[in-house]
Amino acid sequence: MRKIVIACAACLAVALTACSKAETDKANANLNAEADKTAHDIKAGADELGDKAKEAAHSPEAKKLGADIKAGAADVGHVAKEAIKGAAAGAKQGADEIKHKDAEHDGDKK
């Protein structure tokens, strides 16, 4: 047991003296330099991604897709407008028929 305690104390002493202030400062400086490099790389990657997104948005394919969507929306609008007109005409015709039947029914009562 005594040998284990002495061995642990010796390992602890070696570990504590292994990292001097200069080594710790150097490690921190290296860590900060790597963090700065990583931040720069991330910013460069984000800038490149933004450039690629702009390029894709202004591509002929994207413009054609936008034109196709616009044409499709116009077609849908036209179809909806005609359907509403048809529904309104049908409702008016139905209302006129009801009025006509009511008038005939009222005439039968007199």
PELIN-V522046 format. One record per pair of residues at least 6 apart in sequence whose C-alpha atoms are under 8 Angstrom apart, sorted by sequence separation. I is the first residue (numbers start at 1). GAP is how many residues later the second one is. D is the distance in Angstrom with one decimal. If there is no record, write none. Layout:
i=I gap=GAP d=D
i=I gap=GAP d=D
This chain:
i=56 gap=6 d=6.9
i=57 gap=6 d=7.7
